[in-house]
Amino acid sequence: MAIVTNRAVGAGFSVAHVLSAFVGRIAAWNDARVTRNALEALSDRELDDLGLNRGDIETIASRAYR
Protein backbone atom coordinates (compact mmCIF):
# COMPACT_ATOMS: atom_id res chain seq x y z
CA MET A 1 0.00 0.00 0.00
CA ALA A 2 1.41 3.41 -0.95
CA ILE A 3 1.00 6.58 1.02
CA VAL A 4 0.65 9.78 -0.93
CA THR A 5 1.47 13.06 0.72
CA ASN A 6 2.00 16.60 -0.46
CA ARG A 7 4.75 17.32 2.06
CA ALA A 8 8.21 17.75 0.66
CA VAL A 9 10.97 15.49 1.90
CA GLY A 10 12.66 17.16 4.85
CA ALA A 11 9.72 19.50 5.42
CA GLY A 12 10.60 19.66 9.14
CA PHE A 13 13.68 21.73 8.33
CA SER A 14 13.48 25.03 6.56
CA VAL A 15 15.63 28.09 6.23
CA ALA A 16 12.68 30.24 7.27
CA HIS A 17 12.32 28.27 10.53
CA VAL A 18 16.02 28.59 11.33
CA LEU A 19 16.01 32.29 10.49
CA SER A 20 12.88 32.85 12.57
CA ALA A 21 14.45 31.12 15.58
CA PHE A 22 17.62 33.19 15.16
CA VAL A 23 15.71 36.47 15.00
CA GLY A 24 13.65 35.41 18.01
CA ARG A 25 16.80 34.79 20.04
CA ILE A 26 18.19 38.19 19.09
CA ALA A 27 14.90 39.87 20.06
CA ALA A 28 14.89 38.07 23.43
CA TRP A 29 18.51 39.09 24.06
CA ASN A 30 17.66 42.70 23.24
CA ASP A 31 14.63 42.63 25.55
CA ALA A 32 16.85 41.39 28.38
CA ARG A 33 19.40 44.11 27.63
CA VAL A 34 16.73 46.84 27.69
CA THR A 35 15.25 45.46 30.92
CA ARG A 36 18.69 45.31 32.57
CA ASN A 37 19.52 48.89 31.54
CA ALA A 38 16.17 50.23 32.72
CA LEU A 39 16.46 48.56 36.13
CA GLU A 40 20.08 49.64 36.56
CA ALA A 41 19.03 53.26 35.91
CA LEU A 42 16.68 53.20 38.92
CA SER A 43 17.82 54.40 42.31
CA ASP A 44 18.02 52.05 45.27
CA ARG A 45 14.90 53.71 46.67
CA GLU A 46 12.95 53.11 43.44
CA LEU A 47 14.08 49.48 43.34
CA ASP A 48 12.99 49.08 46.95
CA ASP A 49 9.55 50.49 46.05
CA LEU A 50 9.31 47.66 43.50
CA GLY A 51 10.42 45.11 46.08
CA LEU A 52 13.76 44.57 44.35
CA ASN A 53 17.42 45.10 45.09
CA ARG A 54 20.44 45.40 42.80
CA GLY A 55 21.12 41.67 43.11
CA ASP A 56 17.75 40.87 41.53
CA ILE A 57 18.44 42.73 38.28
CA GLU A 58 20.45 40.00 36.56
CA THR A 59 17.94 37.32 37.55
CA ILE A 60 15.05 39.30 36.13
CA ALA A 61 16.95 40.14 32.93
CA SER A 62 18.00 36.52 32.40
CA ARG A 63 14.36 35.42 32.69
CA ALA A 64 13.48 37.95 29.96
CA TYR A 65 16.10 36.29 27.76
CA ARG A 66 14.73 32.78 28.19
HUWO-V879112 format. One line per field, one symbol per residue. phi: phi as a letter, one per 20 degrees, with the letter a starting at -180 (. if undefined). psi: psi as a letter, one per 30 degrees, with the letter a starting at -180 (. if undefined). A space follows every 10 residues. Layout:
phi = ???
psi = ???
This chain:
phi = .eddcdeffm ffcbffffff ffffffffff gffffgffff fffffffffe nccgfeffff ffffff
psi = kkkklgklkg ffkleeeeee eeeeeeeeee eeeeeeeeef flleeeeeef gllfffeeee eeeee.
